[in-house]
Amino acid sequence: MDLKQTVKDLTQKYNSEILSIRRHIHENPELSFEEHNTSKYICSKLDEYGIPYKHGYVKTGIIGSIKGKNPDKKVIALRADMDALPIIENENNPIVSCNKGVMHACGHDAHSASLLGTAKILNELKDQWEGTILLIFQPGEEKFPGGAKLMMEEGALDNPKPEIIIGQHVLPDMEAGDVGFKEGMYMASGDEIYLTVKGKGGHAAMPHTLNDNVLIAANLIVSLQQIVARMVPANIPTVLSFGKVIADGATNIIPEKVEIAGTLRTMNEEWRAKIKAQIRKISTEMAASMGATCEVKINDGYPVVTNEMGVTERAFAAAQKYLGQEHVHKMDIRMTAEDFGYYTQEYPCTFYRFGVKQVNNIPTGGLHTPGFNLNESSLETSVGTMAYIALDILKD
């Protein structure tokens, strides 16, 4: 049997169904940890395919299971996320959310549809491979503390325990039909930083009688950048950005408090802890030196996504066999975060990208934007590539 051609033939055969699934999920998006109807829909498709599953992890999570010959020989898992974002979709998009204010702007509709398509193919071929393939349909990737962490804490992957986990994600600036891999550190950790400067407010014309909490906040924002510029080694990618400042005063009023919110991203878990300690130290001591106080709250976010070398190289080679070398690329690091990082802390994993760029000057839009509009032809690539990678890894 020509396995590659078989997978390609089945992917083409079921392509219209996969597109229909993606469109249904896209039109009916649900926010993180609220994916009740999405979960029911996915369960109905697994029932239709005759694939057993367990559901209800973190309320909406699902673990499907496909057993080939000799199911205990090797266990691997394939993961897709299900949640959408609180974004009002551009009404000019060809397929538009029916749930106004909620949108699949990060491709999770395509991820879930792709995994269902992959599952259908693998299930149809289960008499031709050995081992067990778990299907992780995960809630809450877009919201701390992350569905990956919570599903593992609930024991979703304890019995059976996978030896390898594979995930994929859309990439708007990559050509549809192409995929990309990065071994080792790939995506950054992501922590939320909240600072609240408090002091005596008052009339802006009499700054000598009060604490200028706005000025203190401004100095804090500038001074904290020294951590990245002068404390962290230059070979460790690190970003500290503040995107929200609330100083609810007026032209002639200095407020009693100023709130600052931002994000910390880095590629090194040891320095991640050191940076957070420095943020606390600099914020509290600087505010105190200027006669105010600073409350520091840091929400620990997702860890670094680290792709295991051997698994990633194997998946890269399999993708080259399936798509051709010209369609498989080496990628650079990304400072965006993903809760897939929790899996990479516990299991050998690979997390790769598939291109969804539009053609003929049709705008693709960016992730997390109202105009995100993926090229649906990419689903044929995402389904077939994941199926072939899984089968290739199970050969040994």
Helices and strands as residue ranges (DSSP letters): H 3-13, H 15-27, H 36-49, E 53-57, E 61-67, E 75-81, H 108-124, G 126-128, E 132-138, H 147-153, E 164-175, E 179-181, E 184-187, E 190-198, E 202-203, G 207-209, H 213-226, I 227-231, E 238-246, E 253-254, E 257-266, H 269-289, E 293-302, E 305-307, H 309-323, G 325-327, E 328-330, H 340-346, E 349-357, H 378-394
